[in-house]
Amino acid sequence: MDFLALAKFNTNIQLAHSERGEEAPRMGKLPVRLKEVVYTVSPFEVSVLSGLWKDLPQKLHRKWSENWVDIGFFAILPVYATMWYANDYKEKEKMHHRY
């Protein structure tokens, strides 16, 4: 829809509303009541993060034992492969410039 067709369309809408005695709706002119939710922590609460450190070694062991395959394939293996490739590239470059 090109600009002239859009302007004609908007004019037709305004004419239709004015024939009925109504005011045409205008974009961005209607007031909207905004709602806000605020979460706060009491300053007297001292154990906010206590659950984070509770049983940390057991939590880490459980996470490792449940996800060791994913950790190996998607974290350790790419790092090792990148390091191997970089070392191999440097070694080949040294050998190429040797003679």
C-alpha positions as CSV (number, residue, x, y, z in Angstrom):
1,M,0.0,0.0,0.0
2,D,1.6,3.2,-1.1
3,F,1.5,6.5,0.8
4,L,-1.3,8.1,-1.2
5,A,-3.6,5.1,-0.8
6,L,-2.9,5.1,2.9
7,A,-3.7,8.8,3.2
8,K,-7.0,8.2,1.3
9,F,-7.8,5.3,3.5
10,N,-7.3,7.4,6.7
11,T,-9.4,10.2,5.2
12,N,-12.2,7.8,4.5
13,I,-12.1,6.5,8.1
14,Q,-12.3,10.1,9.5
15,L,-15.2,10.9,7.1
16,A,-17.1,7.8,8.2
17,H,-16.7,8.8,11.9
18,S,-17.6,12.4,11.3
19,E,-20.9,11.4,9.5
20,R,-21.9,9.5,12.6
21,G,-21.1,12.4,14.8
22,E,-18.1,10.7,16.4
23,E,-14.5,11.8,16.7
24,A,-12.1,9.7,14.7
25,P,-9.7,7.7,16.8
26,R,-6.2,9.0,16.7
27,M,-3.2,6.9,17.2
28,G,-1.4,7.6,20.5
29,K,-4.0,10.0,21.8
30,L,-5.9,7.6,24.2
31,P,-4.6,7.7,27.8
32,V,-3.5,4.3,29.1
33,R,-3.2,3.5,32.7
34,L,0.2,1.9,33.3
35,K,0.5,-0.8,36.0
36,E,3.7,-1.3,37.9
37,V,4.8,-4.2,40.1
38,V,7.7,-3.6,42.5
39,Y,9.4,-6.4,44.3
40,T,11.6,-5.5,47.3
41,V,13.6,-7.3,49.9
42,S,13.3,-6.3,53.5
43,P,16.5,-4.8,54.9
44,F,15.9,-6.8,58.0
45,E,16.1,-10.1,56.1
46,V,19.6,-11.5,56.6
47,S,19.2,-14.9,54.9
48,V,18.4,-13.8,51.4
49,L,21.1,-15.9,49.6
50,S,21.5,-18.7,52.2
51,G,20.0,-21.3,49.9
52,L,22.6,-20.6,47.3
53,W,25.5,-21.7,49.4
54,K,23.7,-24.5,51.3
55,D,25.1,-28.0,50.3
56,L,27.2,-26.5,47.5
57,P,29.5,-29.5,47.0
58,Q,26.6,-32.0,46.8
59,K,24.8,-29.7,44.3
60,L,27.9,-29.4,42.1
61,H,28.5,-33.2,42.2
62,R,24.9,-33.9,41.3
63,K,25.0,-31.4,38.4
64,W,28.3,-32.9,37.1
65,S,27.1,-36.5,37.3
66,E,23.8,-35.7,35.5
67,N,25.4,-33.6,32.8
68,W,28.9,-34.9,32.2
69,V,28.2,-35.9,28.6
70,D,27.0,-32.5,27.7
71,I,29.8,-30.7,29.5
72,G,32.3,-32.9,27.7
73,F,30.9,-32.5,24.2
74,F,29.9,-28.8,24.4
75,A,32.5,-27.3,26.7
76,I,35.7,-29.3,27.2
77,L,36.0,-30.8,23.7
78,P,35.7,-27.5,21.7
79,V,38.2,-25.8,24.0
80,Y,40.7,-28.8,23.5
81,A,40.1,-28.9,19.8
82,T,40.7,-25.1,19.4
83,M,43.9,-25.3,21.4
84,W,45.1,-28.4,19.4
85,Y,44.3,-26.6,16.1
86,A,46.2,-23.4,17.1
87,N,49.2,-25.3,18.3
88,D,49.3,-27.4,15.2
89,Y,49.0,-24.3,13.0
90,K,51.8,-22.6,14.8
91,E,54.0,-25.7,14.5
92,K,53.4,-25.9,10.8
93,E,54.1,-22.2,10.4
94,K,57.4,-22.6,12.2
95,M,58.3,-25.6,10.0
96,H,57.3,-23.7,6.8
97,H,59.6,-20.7,7.6
98,R,62.4,-23.0,8.8
99,Y,64.1,-23.3,5.4
